[in-house]
Amino acid sequence: MAKILAVNAGSSSLKFQLLNMPEEDVIASGLVERIGFEDAVFNIEFRDQERSETVHIPDHAVAVQMLLEVLVDLQIVKSLEDIVGVGHRVVHGGEKFSDSVKITDEVLKTIEELKDLAPLHNPANATGIRAFEKVLPKVEQVAVFDTAFHQTMPKESYMYASPYDWYEKYGVRRYGFHGTSHKYVAERTAQLINKSLEDTKIITVHIGNGGSLAAVDGGKSVNTSMGFTPLAGLVMGTRTGDIDPSILPFVMEKENMNIDEAISALNKESGLEGVSGISSDMRDIDKGKSEDNERAELAFDLFVKRVVDYIAAYYVELGGADAIVFTAGIGENDIEVRKAVMSRLAVLGIKINEEANNTRGQEIKISTDDSKIQVWVVPTNEEVMIARDTLRLIK
């Protein structure tokens, strides 16, 4: 039995789970928020208990030191030597990494060099890695990339029809994201439908504040809705998803905006929030829709239509599908979104089990037994995937 820390470092946060592997039992989990501020919040849950405190945490190294001290003080681990590996979520691996890797100086350098592709995420991920290296210098660390799962896409799926030298010089192509989640739910769904992963065709629907779909053939991603950045694809909480690029210069001239302001509007002022004028949270959109708010209804319909469009396209690309699986915040919890998506896909022979669909956060089949395609809800677990890959590589 090995104890593995699964870590997701943001620019001012540190999310973590400590797991016993290979049993995949969560011993403790928590979140450190507002790192760098006087009123940082440290929260940890363990053995049905919760401990939270507000304290000054100047940087990630101090947050890591505090986490490790708490693990020992609360006797969650006997000593730090119990921890045999640390797995880090890293958002962007570019074309350099098609699998998780042990972290070396060269790997860390490459992660930092890829910051142009993920300026908000990769530097923060690298900061978390360095913080753990400082405090646990003898413990092996592993990088698990959001983009790695999608490196199996064929060239026709990941290339854009832009000048080819943009790809050769700058790596302009579709990368895809949420790969760790798509991989987890595809593998779990194969188990649930009692088929070998290699013999399955699964469409994974990861929809939360951000969202993406993946077409998974034999356990490998062959297409995904996000692109060069996480802005492409579905309508999201505050992101446009797919949009005609010519809109940008048109609106920039009308509104006297610069490129940074325009991209910010697409990322932060669009999607559900931009259309509805209410909120980026689907729960608020559902409420507005129930109150006959026309813009809330429009936001809901746009969201559902884009999900349906991608599912239909991937159904054709895969040559059919054994299962469609919903995951992440909206996918796991929003009954109305799932029902609307499935209703629009009735032409594929999908039938809804209304009673089963009337649940939240449960692993459950929500299609009827005579539905031509099985539809499942599978709560995602990226931390387990990080721990699995970490254990695999440190062995």
N, C-alpha and C positions, 0 to 999 in steps of 0.2 A: 504494500500500500504506500503510495507516494502522495505528498502534499504539493499541489501546484497552485500558484497564484495566477489568475487571469486578470489582466489589467487593461483598462481603456483610459488613456490620459488625454484630456482636453487642454486647451490653453490655460484655463484656470480651474481645472477639475481633475479628479482621479477616481474612477469607478473601479471596483475590484470585487473579485470572488476568490475565496480559498476553497479548493475542492480536494477531496480524497479521490485519487485515481488508482486504478481504472474504474472504481465503483461509481464515479461521477456524483458522489455525495457532496453537497454544498455545506461546508463547515461554518463559514462566515461570509458575509457580503457587506458592502457599504459604499459610501460615496463621500469624497471630500470636495466641497464646493468653495468658490471664492478664494482660491489660492492666490496669495499676493495681496490680500486685503486684511485689515485689522479684525474684521468680523467673519473670518472663514468658518465654515461649518464642517465638523467631522462627525460622520454618522456610521455606525456599524451595527449589524444585526447578527446574533449568534444564539444557538440553543434557545430559541423562542424569546430571546431577550433583545433589547435595543438600547444602545447608548449613543447619546448625541451631545456635542458640546460646541460652543462658539469660542474661537480662539484665534490669535494671530498666527497665520501660517505664511511665512514670507515667500516660500518657493516650493517646487515639487520635491526637492531633496528633503526638506523638513517634513513635508506631508508623508513621504515614504518612511522616514525615520519614526514618525509618530505612529503610523500604521503598524509597523513591525513591533514597536514597543507595546502597543495595545494588545497585539496578538499574544505576546508573551505574558504581559501583566494579567490578562484575563484568562490565562492558561488555555487559550485556544490552541496554541502549540507549546510544547515543553521548552523548546529553544528554537532559534532561527535555523539551526541545522536541520530541522524537520522539513523545511521548505527546499525541495530539490530542483525546482524550475519555476521560472516566471515567463508567462506568455503575454505578449503585447499585441493589442490590436493596432495595426498600422493601416491607414486608409488607402494610400496609393503606393503600389509597387511598380507602376509603369509596365514596360515589357521586360523589365529586368527579372522579375520574380513571378514564376508560374506556380509556386508552392510556398508554404511556410519554410523559414530557414532559421538555423541557429544564428544568433547575432554575433558578428565579429566587428572589428573596427571598420573593415571595408564595407560590410553590410550597412552599418550605421551611417557611414559617409554617403552611401548611395541613397538611403532614405532621405537624408537631408538635401541631397542634390535634386531629388524629385519634388522639392517644395513648390516649384513653379506650377506643377500639376495639381497640388492640393495645399495652397498657401495657408489655409486656416487649420489644417489637420496634421500634415507630416511634421512640421516643426514641433508641435505639441507632443506628438507621439515620440519623437526623438528625445524631447526633454524628459519624458517619463522613463525612457530606457536609460538615459544617463543617470537619472536619480537612483534607479535601482542598482545600476552598476557601482555607484559610489557606496551604497549602503550594504549591498550583498555582492561583493566583488568575486566570490568563489562560486556563486550559483549561476548555472547556465540559463541564458535567456533566449527566447524564440520570438521572431516577428511573424505575425499572422496577418496577411494582407487582404483587405476588402476586395481588391481587384483580381487576386490570384485565381479564384474559381472561374472567372470569365476568360482566362487566357486560352481556353480550349475552343473559343469561338472561331469558326472559319473566317478567312480573310474577307469574304463577301459580306459577312455580318459585321465585322468591326471596322472596315474601311469606310471613309466618306468619299464622295465623288468630288472632292476638292483637288487642287493641284497636287500631284503625287509627291512633289518635293517638300510639301508641308509635312507629310508623314515622315519622309526620310530625314529632314532637318530637325523637326520639332516634335515628332511623335504625335501628330494630330491624327487621332483615331478614336473609335469607341472603346472605352475601358470597362465601363460597368462598375457598379458598387453593390453594397449589401451582400457580397459574395459569401461571407461566412454564414449568414442567415439562410440564403438560398440553398447552400450546400447542406446545412443541418436539416431543414424541413424536407428537402428532397429525399435524403437518406432515411429520415424518420417515416415519411409517407410510404416509401417502398416497403418498409417493415409492416406498416399498418395494412397495406393492401396485399400482403403476403406474396410479394414478387421479389425476385432478385433485382437489385438496383440496376444491374447491367441490362436488364430486359424491360426497363420502364421508360415511359414518356410522360413527364410530369411538368405542369406549368405552375411555377411558384409565384405567389402574389404577396409581396412584402409591402404592405401599405400602412404607413403611420404618418407622422408629420412630413417625412420624406417618404418616397415610395418608388419601387421598381418591380418589374416582372422579369422572370427568366424562363426560357425554354430549355428544359433539362432532358437530354436524350442519353439514356444509359448512364446516368449519374454525372454527365458532363454538360456544362453550359454551352449551348450553341447560339444563343442570342439573348439579349437583355435590353431593357428599355432606356436605362441611363446611358450617357455617352462619354464624351471627352471629360465632362464634369458631371456632378450630380444634378445639374439644372435641366437636363433633357428628359423626355419621356412623359410620365404621368402628370396630371394636375396634382399639385401637392399643397401643403399647408400655406406656404407663402411663395412657392416657386411656380413659374408658368408651366413647366414642362415644355413640350415641343412648341415652337413658334417660328413663324417666317422671319428669318434674320433681317430682311429689309425693313421690318417695322422699327428696328433700332435707330438707324439714321433718320428715318421719317419723324419719329417722336422726339429724338434729340434736337432736331432743328426747330420743331414746333415749341418745345418746352425749354429750349436753351440749356440742355443738359450736356454734361461731358460723359465720356464712356463709362467711367466708374459709377456715376450716378445712375446711368441707364441699367447697367448690369446689377447694381444694388436693387433697383426697382423690380427687376425680373426675379431676383432671389428673395427679396424681403417684403415686397409690397404686392405680390401677385397671388396666384393660386386661389385657394378657398377664401382667403382674407380679401384679396383684391377684388374678386368678383362679388362676394356677398356683402362686403362692407361691414360685416359683423365680427368675424373671428377667423383664425386659422385652424381652430379646433372643430373637428367634425361633429362633436357633441353639440356645440353651439349651432352648427349648420342644421343638424337634425331638429333642434328645438325651433329654429327660425322657420324651417320647412313646415313643421306641424302648426305654426301660427300663420301660414299662408304668406310668408315673406317671399316675394317673387325672386329677389336676388339670391336668397338662400336656396330656393328651389333650383335656380339656374346653376349655382355653384355645385350643388349635389349632383345634378344631371350631367354637368360637364365632367365631374370627377368620375362618375360611374361609366359614362360613355368611353372615356379614354382607357379605363381598365378593360372594358369589354372589347374595344378595338384591338388591344394588344393580345388579349387571350385568343380572340378569333384568328389573328394573324399567326400566332404561335401554334395554334391547333393545326392550321394548314401546313406550316413549316415542318412540324414534327410528324405530319402524316397521321394525325389522331392524337389522343391523349388517354392515358390510363387514369389520371387524376389531376384535379386542380386543387391547390392547397392555399388557403388564406393564412397569413401570419402578420405579426407586428401589431401596433396599437389599434388601428382601425380594423385590420383583418381579423384579429382575435376577438374584438369586442363590439363591433358595430353591426347589429342584426340587420338594420335597414339597408346598409350598403351591400352586404352579402346577398340579401334577398333580391335587391334591384339588379345586381350583376347577374345572378343566376337566372332571373326571370328573362333577361334580355338574351341569355344564351340557350333558351329553351329549344331553339332551332337545332342545336347540337344533340338534342335528346337528354338534356339535363333536367332533372326533376328535383324540386326542393322538398326536404323533410322539414315542414314548418316547425314542428315541435323541437327537433334536434337543433335547428338554426336559432331557436329562441334561447340561446345560452351565450355566456361571455367567458372568455379566458380558459375554455376547456378544450382538450384534445378530443375531437368528436367528428364523426362523419355526418354531414348535413345534407347529403343527397339521399334519395330513396333507394331501396334495393334494386328497383328496376330502371334506375337512371343509367344512361349509356356511358356516362363518365362519372366516376366517383368524385365527390367534392368533400374536402376535409378542412377543418381548422386545426392547425398545429402551432401552439405557442413556440416562438423561436427561442433558441438558447445559444447565443453566440459565445458566451463564456465557456460552455461545455466544449464547443468546437475548438476554441483556443487552447483549453486544457488538453484535449485529445492530441492536437498537433504538437503541443509542447512535450507531452509524455513520449510520443512517437519519436521525436527528434533527439531528445536527450538520452533515450535508451541506446 
